[in-house]
Amino acid sequence: MSDRVSGVVEVHLEKIQVGDVGLSSLSNFPNLEILHLVKTVECTNFGLVAVAERCKLLRKLHIDGCKAKRIGDEGLSAVAKHCPNLQELVLMGVNPTKSSLDLLASNCLNLERLALCGSDTVGDAEISCIAGKCIALKKLCIKSCPVSNEAMEALASGCPSLVKVKVKKCRNVTCDIADWLKASRGSLSVNLDSGEQEHVDAGASDGGVPDNGVEFPPMFAQTAAASTSGIASSSSGPSRSSLFKSRLGILSGKSLVACTFRKWSQGGGVS
């Protein structure tokens, strides 16, 4: 594809059997701006480094590593070094350390949206690093990470552009510190463990970072709606072929569901 198609700016790879050879081939798209790697467990740092070195216009990167531990500091450090335009970074089941996060905070000065979910290595020191260096950061989501009240204290004086913070399933962060953080920064919106049932999935669109739920981007919502309508109207006896196509339409829509700051985006103009 990279030999025959030029000008590709967005690629989503989700739950498919692709490894570093396939991922590295994306480096032939120098205009690539948005890349989603969702549960592509055969992709490693090697492939991500190859993309980062040649796709220097990258501004949105979503990685769901499924705890495979194949993408980490090495790949993220390459992104930090070669992709200064990065605005949005979503890491799920990836274990970055202070080393790579420090580089990202120092080099990606336009980073506005950051989500760190299900990481065993993101603790107070890592959040303190982000608080001290991510001057453009506006939205931060932390879920199921070993952070404590100390991390929240760091946010009180850091990230001068920060407007919204969401903390989910971080047991060592208390309600008291969340209230204190709100009081310390009156304009800051703080959402701590609302208790709502949540489904987080990074496989999706040119949206934001994960929130309480999922929503279809407009194009895929129309596809799913049309497919659902087709099933409903075929009660008089649809053929197997038409029913299969309708169901396939719904599945393809679901596979490209967007993870966004849905509630947050209603109050701001940043997407």
N, C-alpha and C positions, 0 to 999 in steps of 0.2 A: 504494500500500500504506500509506503513511504517513497518508493521509486516512481509511482504513478500519480500521486495526489500531492499537491502543494497547498500551502496556506492553511493547514489545519491549526486551529487555535484551542480546541477543547477535546479531551479524550477521557472517557470513563471506562475503566476495566473493572468488572465486578464478577466475582465468583467464577472466573474462567481460568483454564489451565494455561497460563502464560508465565514464562520465566524471564530471566535476565536478557536472553537473546531478543525476545519480543519487546521487552521494556526498553532495552537499549536502542532498538530501531526507532523509537519515538524521538530520539535525539536528532533525527533527520528532519524534524519539523521545528525549525528555529523560531517560528512565530507562536509556538505553543504557549498558552497563557493559563490554562486550567487543566489540572490533572487529578483524577480520582483513582486511587488504587484501593479497592475494597475486597478484602478476603482473597487476594491473589497471593497465596501463601508461598509460591515458588519464587517470587520476586525478592531480591536481596539488596543490600547496600550497593553492590556492583552496578545493578541496573539503574538505580536512582542516581548514582554519581554520574553515569553516562548521560542521563537526561539533564541533570543540573548543569553540567559543563557546557552544553550546547544550546539549551533552551533558556536563555538568560532573560526572557521576557515573562517567565512564569510569575503569576501573581496570586493564584489560588491552588493550594495543594491539600488534598484530603487523603489520609492513609488510615485504613483499618487493617492493622497487622495481625489480628486474630491471636495475639499473644505468641506468634510464631518466633519472635525475636530475631527475625532476619533483616529487618530494617531498624537502624538505630542511629547512634551518634555519627558514624562515618557518613552515611547518606545524608543526614540532616545538616552536617557540617558543610558538605558540598553544596547543598541548597543555599546555605547562609553565605557562602563565599561567592557563588556565581549568580544568584538570583536576587539582586537588591530590590527589585520591584515587588517582592512578595507582600501581599496585603492580608491574606487569610491563610491560616494554617490549622488544620484539624488532625489531631493524632489520637487514634483509638487503638488500644491494645499494643501500643508502641512504647518502648522504654527509653526515652531520652534522658540524658543526665545534664548537670549544670554546664558541662563542657560545650555541648552542642547548642543548648538554649542560650548560653552567653553569646555565642557567635551569631545566632539568629537575632538576638536583641540588639547586638552592636552593629550588625551589617545591614539588616533589613529594617531600615528606618521608617518605612511606610507600613509596617505591620499593624493592622487595625483590629483584626479579629483572631482570637486564639482559643482553641478548645483542646484540653488535655483530659482524656477519658480512659479510665482503666489502666493507668500506668503505675507500675510498682516502684518507679524510681523518681517520680515527681513528688518532692516533699517540700518542706519549708524553705530549704536553701534554694531550690529551683524557683519557687514562686518569688522569693526575695530578689533573686537575680532578675527576673522578669519585671518586678516592680521598680527596680532601680534603673533599668536600661530601656524598657519599651516605652519611649516617650510618646509614640503615636497611638498606642493601644487604646481602643475604645470599648471593646467587648471581650470579656474573659469568661470562659466556662471551664469549671473544674469538676470532674465527676469520678468518684471511686478512686481517689488518689490519697496517699498517706500524708495529707497536709493537716495542720493544726491551726489553732488560733494565732500562732506566731506568723503564719503566712498572711492571715487577714490583717494583722497589725502592719505588716510591710506594705500592704496595698493602701493603707491609710495615708501614707506619705509619698507613695510612688505612683507611677503611671499618671502623669498630670492630665492626660486627655481621657482617662477612663470615665465612662458614663454608666456602664452596666456590668455587674458581676453575678454569675450564677454558680452556686456550689451545691452539688448533689452527691449524696451518699458518701460524704467524707465525715466519718464518725467523730473525729477529734476536733471538729469545728462546731462551736456551740452557738445557740441562739443569742446569748448575751453579747458575744463578740460581733455578731452580725448587726445587732442593734447599735453597738458602739461604733462600728464602721459607718453605718448610715448617719449617725450623729456627727461623726468626725468630718464626713464629706457630704454635706447636705444635698448636693445635686446628684450623688451617686445612687443608682438603683441596685439594691442588693437582694438577691433571691436565694434563700437557703432552704434546701430540702422541704419542698412544699408537700411531699407525701403523695403526690399524684402518681398514678401508674404511668410508667414511661417506657417508650420504645425508641432506642437511639440507633440510628443507622446512618452511616456516612455515605452511602452509595447514591450520589445524586447530582444535583444541578448546580448552576451558578448561583447558589444561595449562600446562606450564612452558616454558622456553626450550630451544633445540636441544641434543641430546646425541649420543651415538655412533650412534643409529639412530632408527627411528620405531616407534611402536606405536599400535594402535587404542585409542580410548576404548572403554569397555565396550559402549555402545550400538551403535557402528559395528562392533565386533568381532563382535557377535551377528549383525548384518545380513550381514556378509561370510561368516561361517561358514554361515549358512542358505543363502546363495546358492551357495557351493561345494558344500554337500550336495545341493542341487537339481540341479546339473550332474552330480555323480557318480551319483545315483540314476536319471538319465534315460538310461542307456546303452542301454536297450532301444529307444530311438528317440524322442527328444524332438522336439516340434514346434519350428519356427523361433521361434515367438513365446515359448515358455517358455524356450528357450535364451538368447534375446536379453534377456529380463527378468532371468535369473540373472546374465548377464554384466554387465548394467547395474547390478545390485545391488552387485557387486564393485567396479566403477569408482566408483560413488558413495561407497562406503566408503573407497576409496583417496584420493579427492579431499578427504576430510575427515580424513586421517591427522593424528595429533597429534605435534607436536614437543615433547618434554618432557625435563627432566633425569631421564631414566629411572633411571639408576644412582644418581644423587644422591638422588632422592626416597625411595629405599629406606631411607636412613639418617636422614631428617628428616621432620618433619610438615608442612613448608611446601609448598603446592601452587601 
